[in-house]
Amino acid sequence: MTSVRSRERIEKQLALGANPNLHFLWIDVPKYLKGQRAQTELTLRLRYLFWQRAVLREARREHQRQHFDIVHHLSWGTISAPPSLWRLPIPLVWGPVGGAQTAPRAYRRYFGNAWREELLRTLRVNLATRMPGLRRTVRNCALILSTNPETTRALQTAGAPEVRFHPNIGVTEQFMVSAPTKARADQRSPVILWAGRLIPIKGLPLALEAFAQLDANLQARLRIAGDGPLKGEMQTLAQALGIADRVDFLGEVPWLEMKRQYAEAELFLFTSLRDSSGQVLAEAMASGLPIVTLDHQGVSAIVPPEAGIRVTVEDPDKTVRALTEGMLRLISSPTLRETMSEAARAHAQRMSWNAHAQIMSDWYAQVVARGQLSGKYAYATV
């Protein structure tokens, strides 16, 4: 069950071949909301609220006909928008869900005028675990999947009986590489890759400041893959730091082109100050790139210490120095890069979509078995 607005895109993909057991139901918002454009967070949330109500009505009708065993709610994957599908008389699996992570206050200078909005979001997150809607939902979930430690703690505080870590990112088998590419080994200048939206929470100024502390004689280049409202400001910052001639702003890069960018880099730099997880991390590790990143939130659960260098977030100045030191260690040591590259690829293999599917199949079976033994739910065989 998904939004009717996604229908054309999904049906194009289905036409390429799909599991014959996969069926879609297209759910629309009420007619009186169709003419309203979701330009603000408030209107977007209102549309989602009414869409969820339509989903619940349709799910009840379909359950009468189909007799589902499990309902799994995926989107929105945030604690601030708990689903209402627990009202069905079958087990609810929710997630992967995030949303409880907040930006460290010590880094407020990197947000500029956006810090006020960030503070309001932090207040909302801190209040979320006390909200009756969330508490009622989590108590009625058979299983909740969390993308980061902060969200796990919030869900447990709200009364969730069982929360398991499960990332909302992954890679296809076609994306995996078996060994570093020749292009990476033969380049003259070391390439450091950063990817993401150019918005305050992604922490690009940290990356620029850390890169500026690298010795220019290393001839390293920083490639920025991504676009966003801060692009002009970030280009100005690069000039002020004296590194504009060594930083390449690539703009928005198509997915297939990103494969080449990963292949040509020595390491991947990830500086997000607030992130549930990070799809680019999975892609970078699948490409055999060691990671230099912050040791907090979803990243700390996704990037194992053997596949990357994770630095403290206690103090911005210490963080910048540690990021610089981490990049220098990897640039200066081919042996360390190779060791971390192998670990990154091995870890990414466990994050493939095929691996995720097997894990979810096992967990579904456990949920169904628990329900049958308790007598709480009635099931049909499908």
C-alpha positions as CSV (number, residue, x, y, z in Angstrom):
1,M,0.0,0.0,0.0
2,T,1.6,3.2,-1.1
3,S,0.8,6.7,-2.4
4,V,-0.9,7.0,-5.7
5,R,1.6,9.7,-6.6
6,S,4.3,6.9,-6.8
7,R,2.2,4.8,-9.2
8,E,3.7,5.7,-12.5
9,R,7.3,5.4,-11.3
10,I,6.6,2.0,-9.6
11,E,4.7,0.5,-12.5
12,K,7.6,1.4,-14.8
13,Q,9.9,-0.6,-12.5
14,L,7.4,-3.5,-12.3
15,A,7.3,-3.7,-16.1
16,L,11.0,-4.6,-16.0
17,G,10.1,-7.8,-14.1
18,A,8.9,-8.3,-10.6
19,N,8.0,-11.0,-8.1
20,P,4.6,-12.3,-9.2
21,N,3.5,-12.5,-5.5
22,L,4.0,-8.7,-5.1
23,H,0.9,-6.6,-5.4
24,F,0.3,-2.9,-5.0
25,L,-2.7,-0.9,-3.7
26,W,-2.6,2.8,-4.5
27,I,-3.9,5.0,-1.7
28,D,-4.8,8.7,-2.3
29,V,-5.5,11.6,0.0
30,P,-9.1,13.0,0.3
31,K,-10.2,15.1,-2.7
32,Y,-10.3,18.3,-0.7
33,L,-6.5,18.0,0.0
34,K,-5.5,17.3,-3.6
35,G,-5.4,20.9,-4.6
36,Q,-3.1,21.9,-1.7
37,R,0.6,21.8,-2.3
38,A,2.6,20.5,0.6
39,Q,5.0,23.4,0.8
40,T,5.4,23.5,4.5
41,E,6.2,20.9,7.1
42,L,2.7,21.5,8.7
43,T,0.8,20.9,5.5
44,L,3.0,17.9,4.7
45,R,2.2,16.4,8.0
46,L,-1.5,17.1,7.7
47,R,-1.6,15.4,4.3
48,Y,0.3,12.4,5.8
49,L,-2.1,12.2,8.7
50,F,-5.2,12.0,6.4
51,W,-3.3,9.6,4.1
52,Q,-2.7,7.3,7.0
53,R,-6.4,7.3,7.9
54,A,-7.2,6.3,4.3
55,V,-4.5,3.5,4.6
56,L,-6.1,2.2,7.8
57,R,-9.6,2.1,6.2
58,E,-8.3,0.3,3.1
59,A,-6.2,-2.1,5.2
60,R,-9.2,-3.1,7.2
61,R,-11.2,-3.9,4.1
62,E,-8.3,-5.8,2.5
63,H,-7.7,-7.8,5.7
64,Q,-11.3,-9.0,5.6
65,R,-10.7,-10.3,2.1
66,Q,-7.0,-11.4,2.3
67,H,-6.5,-12.4,6.0
68,F,-3.0,-11.0,6.3
69,D,-0.5,-12.5,8.7
70,I,1.6,-9.4,9.3
71,V,1.4,-5.7,8.6
72,H,4.7,-3.9,8.1
73,H,4.8,-0.1,8.2
74,L,7.8,1.5,6.5
75,S,7.2,5.1,5.8
76,W,7.5,7.7,7.3
77,G,10.3,6.1,9.2
78,T,10.3,8.5,12.1
79,I,9.1,8.4,15.7
80,S,7.4,11.7,15.2
81,A,4.9,10.0,12.8
82,P,3.8,6.7,14.5
83,P,1.5,4.5,12.3
84,S,-2.1,3.6,13.2
85,L,-2.0,0.1,11.7
86,W,-1.6,-1.4,15.2
87,R,-5.4,-1.2,15.2
88,L,-5.5,-4.2,12.9
89,P,-5.9,-7.6,14.6
90,I,-2.5,-8.8,13.3
91,P,1.1,-8.2,14.4
92,L,2.6,-4.9,13.4
93,V,6.3,-4.6,12.4
94,W,7.4,-1.0,12.3
95,G,10.6,0.3,10.7
96,P,13.4,0.7,10.2
97,V,12.5,3.9,12.1
98,G,14.8,6.8,13.1
99,G,14.1,10.4,14.1
100,A,15.4,10.5,17.7
101,Q,18.9,11.7,16.8
102,T,19.6,15.4,17.4
103,A,22.5,17.7,16.4
104,P,25.2,18.2,19.1
105,R,24.8,21.7,20.6
106,A,28.5,22.3,20.5
107,Y,28.2,22.5,16.7
108,R,25.6,25.2,16.5
109,R,28.0,27.5,14.6
110,Y,27.8,25.2,11.6
111,F,24.0,25.7,11.3
112,G,23.9,29.5,11.1
113,N,20.4,30.7,10.9
114,A,19.1,27.2,10.7
115,W,20.0,26.6,14.4
116,R,16.7,28.0,15.7
117,E,14.8,25.4,13.6
118,E,17.1,22.7,14.8
119,L,16.4,23.7,18.4
120,L,12.7,23.4,17.8
121,R,13.2,20.0,16.3
122,T,15.3,18.9,19.3
123,L,12.5,20.0,21.6
124,R,9.9,18.0,19.6
125,V,12.1,14.9,19.7
126,N,12.6,15.2,23.5
127,L,8.8,15.4,24.0
128,A,8.0,12.6,21.5
129,T,8.5,9.8,24.0
130,R,5.8,11.3,26.2
131,M,3.2,11.6,23.4
132,P,0.2,9.2,23.8
133,G,0.2,8.4,20.1
134,L,3.8,7.1,20.1
135,R,3.4,5.3,23.4
136,R,0.2,3.6,22.3
137,T,1.8,2.5,19.0
138,V,5.0,1.1,20.4
139,R,3.2,-0.9,23.0
140,N,1.1,-2.5,20.3
141,C,4.0,-3.4,17.9
142,A,5.2,-7.0,17.7
143,L,8.6,-5.8,16.6
144,I,10.2,-2.4,16.0
145,L,13.4,-1.9,13.8
146,S,15.6,1.0,14.7
147,T,18.3,2.7,12.6
148,N,20.4,4.2,15.4
149,P,21.1,3.9,19.2
150,E,19.3,7.2,20.0
151,T,16.1,6.0,18.4
152,T,16.4,2.7,20.2
153,R,16.6,4.4,23.5
154,A,13.7,6.7,22.7
155,L,11.5,3.8,21.7
156,Q,12.3,1.8,24.8
157,T,11.6,4.9,26.9
158,A,8.2,5.1,25.2
159,G,7.5,1.5,26.3
160,A,8.5,-0.6,23.2
161,P,8.7,-4.3,24.2
162,E,11.2,-5.3,21.5
163,V,13.5,-3.1,19.4
164,R,16.2,-4.5,17.1
165,F,18.8,-2.6,15.2
166,H,18.3,-2.7,11.4
167,P,19.6,-0.1,9.0
168,N,17.4,1.4,6.4
169,I,20.2,1.4,3.8
170,G,21.7,-1.3,1.6
171,V,23.4,-2.1,-1.7
172,T,22.5,-4.3,-4.6
173,E,24.8,-7.2,-5.4
174,Q,25.8,-5.5,-8.6
175,F,27.2,-2.6,-6.6
176,M,29.7,-4.8,-4.7
177,V,33.3,-4.8,-5.9
178,S,35.6,-7.7,-5.3
179,A,38.8,-5.6,-5.2
180,P,40.0,-2.0,-5.5
181,T,40.0,-0.6,-9.0
182,K,43.2,0.0,-11.0
183,A,42.1,3.6,-11.5
184,R,42.3,4.2,-7.7
185,A,45.7,2.7,-7.3
186,D,47.3,4.5,-10.3
187,Q,46.1,8.1,-9.6
188,R,48.7,10.8,-9.0
189,S,46.7,12.8,-6.5
190,P,44.9,11.2,-3.6
191,V,41.1,11.8,-3.9
192,I,38.9,12.2,-0.8
193,L,35.2,11.9,-1.6
194,W,32.3,13.6,0.3
195,A,28.7,13.1,-0.8
196,G,25.4,14.5,0.4
197,R,22.9,17.4,0.2
198,L,24.5,20.8,0.8
199,I,22.3,21.5,3.9
200,P,23.4,22.4,7.5
201,I,22.8,19.0,9.0
202,K,25.3,17.3,6.6
203,G,28.3,19.2,8.2
204,L,30.2,20.0,5.1
205,P,32.1,22.9,6.8
206,L,33.7,20.3,9.1
207,A,35.0,18.5,6.0
208,L,36.3,21.7,4.4
209,E,38.0,22.8,7.6
210,A,39.6,19.4,8.2
211,F,40.8,19.2,4.6
212,A,42.3,22.7,4.8
213,Q,44.6,21.4,7.6
214,L,46.1,18.7,5.3
215,D,49.5,19.6,3.9
216,A,49.1,21.0,0.4
217,N,52.2,19.1,-0.6
218,L,50.2,15.9,-0.4
219,Q,48.3,17.2,-3.5
220,A,45.1,15.6,-2.2
221,R,41.8,16.7,-3.8
222,L,38.4,16.8,-2.1
223,R,35.4,16.0,-4.3
224,I,32.0,17.2,-3.2
225,A,29.2,15.2,-4.8
226,G,25.8,16.8,-4.2
227,D,23.9,20.0,-4.5
228,G,21.7,22.2,-2.3
229,P,21.0,25.7,-0.9
230,L,24.4,26.0,0.8
231,K,26.5,25.5,-2.4
232,G,27.4,29.2,-2.9
233,E,28.2,29.5,0.8
234,M,30.4,26.4,0.8
235,Q,32.3,27.6,-2.3
236,T,33.0,30.9,-0.5
237,L,34.2,29.0,2.6
238,A,36.6,26.9,0.5
239,Q,38.0,30.2,-0.9
240,A,38.3,31.7,2.5
241,L,40.2,28.6,3.7
242,G,42.6,28.8,0.8
243,I,41.6,25.4,-0.7
244,A,39.3,26.4,-3.6
245,D,41.9,25.1,-6.1
246,R,41.9,21.7,-4.5
247,V,38.1,21.2,-4.0
248,D,35.8,20.1,-6.8
249,F,32.1,20.8,-6.4
250,L,30.6,18.2,-8.7
251,G,27.0,19.2,-8.2
252,E,24.3,16.5,-8.2
253,V,25.9,13.3,-9.5
254,P,23.7,10.5,-11.2
255,W,23.8,7.2,-9.4
256,L,25.7,5.4,-12.1
257,E,28.3,8.2,-12.2
258,M,28.7,7.9,-8.4
259,K,30.1,4.4,-9.0
260,R,33.0,5.9,-10.9
261,Q,33.5,8.6,-8.2
262,Y,33.7,5.8,-5.5
263,A,36.2,3.9,-7.7
264,E,38.5,6.8,-8.1
265,A,38.7,7.8,-4.4
266,E,41.1,6.7,-1.7
267,L,38.7,7.2,1.2
268,F,35.2,8.5,2.0
269,L,34.6,11.4,4.3
270,F,31.2,11.5,6.1
271,T,30.6,14.5,8.4
272,S,26.8,14.5,9.0
273,L,25.9,16.2,12.3
274,R,22.4,14.6,12.4
275,D,21.6,11.6,10.4
276,S,19.5,8.5,10.9
277,S,22.0,6.4,8.8
278,G,23.4,7.3,5.4
279,Q,22.9,5.4,2.1
280,V,26.2,6.8,0.8
281,L,28.0,4.9,3.6
282,A,26.8,1.6,2.3
283,E,27.7,2.4,-1.2
284,A,31.2,3.7,-0.2
285,M,31.9,0.5,1.8
286,A,30.6,-1.7,-1.0
287,S,33.1,0.1,-3.3
288,G,35.9,-0.7,-0.9
289,L,36.4,2.8,0.6
290,P,37.6,3.2,4.1
291,I,35.5,5.7,6.0
292,V,36.5,8.7,8.0
293,T,33.5,9.9,10.0
294,L,32.0,11.1,13.3
295,D,31.4,8.6,16.1
296,H,27.8,9.2,16.8
297,Q,24.2,8.3,15.8
298,G,23.6,5.9,13.0
299,V,27.1,6.0,11.7
300,S,28.5,4.5,14.9
301,A,26.2,1.5,14.3
302,I,26.8,1.2,10.6
303,V,30.6,1.7,10.2
304,P,32.6,-0.9,12.2
305,P,36.0,0.3,13.7
306,E,37.9,-2.1,11.4
307,A,36.4,-0.4,8.3
308,G,36.9,3.2,9.2
309,I,38.2,5.9,11.5
310,R,35.5,7.3,13.8
311,V,36.3,10.6,15.6
312,T,34.9,12.2,18.7
313,V,32.0,14.8,18.6
314,E,32.7,16.3,22.0
315,D,34.4,19.5,20.7
316,P,34.3,20.9,17.1
317,D,38.0,21.9,17.1
318,K,39.1,18.4,18.3
319,T,36.8,16.9,15.7
320,V,38.4,18.9,12.9
321,R,41.9,17.9,14.0
322,A,40.9,14.2,14.4
323,L,39.3,14.2,10.9
324,T,42.5,15.6,9.5
325,E,44.6,13.0,11.3
326,G,42.3,10.2,10.1
327,M,42.6,11.3,6.5
328,L,46.3,11.7,6.8
329,R,46.7,8.2,8.3
330,L,44.8,6.6,5.4
331,I,46.5,8.7,2.7
332,S,50.0,7.9,4.1
333,S,49.5,4.1,4.6
334,P,48.5,2.0,1.7
335,T,48.5,-1.0,4.0
336,L,46.0,0.5,6.4
337,R,43.8,1.5,3.4
338,E,43.9,-2.0,2.0
339,T,43.1,-3.6,5.4
340,M,40.1,-1.2,6.0
341,S,39.0,-1.6,2.4
342,E,38.7,-5.3,2.8
343,A,36.8,-4.9,6.0
344,A,34.5,-2.3,4.4
345,R,33.6,-4.7,1.5
346,A,33.0,-7.6,3.9
347,H,30.7,-5.4,6.1
348,A,28.8,-4.1,3.0
349,Q,28.2,-7.6,1.9
350,R,26.2,-8.1,5.1
351,M,24.2,-5.0,4.3
352,S,23.2,-6.1,0.8
353,W,19.4,-6.1,0.0
354,N,19.5,-9.8,-0.3
355,A,20.9,-10.1,3.2
356,H,18.3,-7.7,4.5
357,A,15.6,-9.8,2.8
358,Q,16.7,-13.0,4.5
359,I,16.9,-11.3,7.9
360,M,13.4,-9.9,7.5
361,S,12.0,-13.3,6.4
362,D,13.4,-14.9,9.5
363,W,12.0,-12.1,11.7
364,Y,8.6,-12.4,10.1
365,A,8.6,-16.1,10.9
366,Q,9.5,-15.4,14.5
367,V,6.7,-12.8,14.8
368,V,4.1,-15.1,13.3
369,A,5.2,-18.0,15.5
370,R,5.0,-15.9,18.7
371,G,1.5,-14.8,17.8
372,Q,0.2,-18.3,17.0
373,L,1.6,-19.6,20.3
374,S,0.1,-16.9,22.4
375,G,-3.3,-17.2,20.8
376,K,-3.4,-13.4,20.5
377,Y,-3.8,-13.3,16.7
378,A,-5.6,-15.4,14.1
379,Y,-3.7,-16.3,10.9
380,A,-4.5,-17.5,7.5
381,T,-2.1,-19.6,5.5
382,V,-0.7,-17.7,2.4
